[in-house]
């Protein structure tokens, strides 16, 4: 085990009756890293998260958190861990302050530091104004924040978030993502999701899981570099495709329809050259979009190999 | 840590109207019975003088009252214990406890302690009735204490069964009906044992109500106390095992 790995997962398997939910999963999470755990619904993401946090026992394999085995020394391991499950574990009849106080006590924060811990986590999650309100009366987005506040109140090494933005409106989603990003500065984070843009926006590294097996893992940077970049342009009076290929650095051109083209290029974006040419030759450029669909393409490509009908549906959701 | 969970349990109980209504209903029912028993005592009083070894107020008024209280609470305890774990399962808040650095044993003990506290309040309130008799007469304090302890132990053993059945399901109604059925069975065992021609004591001995009866008569036997403690421990261990087992399924 490398010294900086805060979570080490080795050959993890889990069977429901004889049906495998995850098979032989091995990965590690380094200190200060945000790891995206990506997969279609039913791929085994939640199962993995539940095992990591001690809510399910693994059938085979081992999970160590900061050197502590989750089965053999659960108390030490869980102390290093904050967990937001799919359904935030909130008591609707408690106020935010009462609830967080209870969580702080459960996490064995000593008496003197409880109120400080509550204030800090409220501040981090933007809950300062709603401390007195009943959780049941808060909006879904705020309930989700309470769930996150609960997960970080004891300042754990690792925060595990299971689909934290499901069911939120776009603005709430953006806020939660921003929050996850700030969490990444002080904690290691595992983020499970089926929303691709979320991973692209918040994670350092991505793992794709399909039918219980890891089928891809890479850093987001490497992922972005490995893809051939492209831009999509729209022209009212398009020239011949040959002429578009003449533009600097463009290597290949695909016609999407009679007015839209996809230009693949090497190195820096040829946007400037495209605009100049368009003006000179009166192509009437009305649209120029740098493509950032690399992860989505990869996801669909990988998950559709298995010919599972569900994968394309999830990819559409992922476009949100 | 156990105390933290117990505190939460009690405050959840008293945040809902259910606990208050149960306390009120039990008080009203038993209050009426108490008055009826006192009336009864006045009727009997002239005849008592003729007896040797006269039974006192404690035997004539208080013991029958708490014998009845046991049956009434047998029907009411399931309503108190049903939500304990089942509700946490349904609302997915059990995850919060399990992913915190606490053992299953601490979780179950905390839950039980919370229920015990409710039982304590309930029985202590009921005890005010016999204590009010001090105004006009004298009461056998030793017997009263034996009755008090017996009520606490009896209701705690009901709570332990209720807690176990609540850990088996997500559905509060099923937990309540199951607990009610189990407690009724234990009551029946007491009857069956008495109806059997021989060896009846073995069957009756399994029923907590049998032990309650002998403690109501003022026979404070450590065997009875041990019986209750074993009974409670068995169901708490079963609850812990059940919750542990669910992680394996």
Interface residues (C-beta under 8 A of the other chain):
Chain A: X16 X53 X54 X55 X56 X57 X74 X75 X76 X78 X79 X81 X83 X85 X87 X89 X90 X91 X92 X93 X102 X103 X105 X106 X107 X108 X150
Chain B: X1 X4 X5 X8 X12 X15 X16 X91 X92 X93 X94 X95 X96 X97 X98 X99 X100 X101 X102 X103 X247 X248 X249
